[in-house]
Amino acid sequence: MANPFEFIQDVRTEAGKVTWPTRRETGITTVMVLIMVVLAAVFFVAVDEIIHFGVSLILGYGAL
């Protein structure tokens, strides 16, 4: 096991090798994630309503 000073030095060296995204890449990725979240939410709301409608018909509660 290396001493703490060597460990910190190694961590700094490895962190320097990381390719960090640009501000533009981060913004584009954020927008893409938000769009996917909205689409997923709309999909799950639609599926929930369809299932609710079907269960209501089966149990005889009517459409609403």
N, C-alpha and C positions, 0 to 999 in steps of 0.2 A: 504494500500500500504506500503510495507516494505521500509526501508531507502536504499539508494544506496549501502552502505557497505554490508548489508545483501543480497541484490540482487546479487552483484558480488560474494559473498561467495557461494550462491546457484548455480550460473552458473558454478563456478569452481568445485563444488561438482558433479553436473550433468555431466559435461564434463569428469570428472574422471571415470564415469561409462561407457563411450562409449568404445566399442570394436573396436579399430582401425585396419585396415587391415595391414598385413605384407607387406614388400617390394615385396616379391614374389607374393602374391595375387594381389597386385596393378599392377605388371607387366603383369601377366596372364590376368587380366581383361582388361588392356589397349590393349593388342594384340587381344583379342577377339572382342573388340569394333572396332578396326581398320579393322579386317577381315570382320565384318558385314557391315561396312561402304563401303568397296570396293565391296562386293557382292551386296549391295543395289544400288550402283552407276552403276555397270554393268547391273543389272536388269533394271533400269530406262532408261539407254542408249538404251538397246535392245528394250524395249517397245516403246520408242520414235522413233526409226528407223522403227519399224514395222508400227506404226501409220503414220509416214511420207510417207512410201511406199504406204500404202493403200490410203491415201488422195491424193497423187500424181496420182495414177491410176484412182481414181474417178474423179478428176478434169482434167485429160487428159494431165498432164505434163510429163508423162513417169515415169520410175522407179527412175530416179535420179533427 
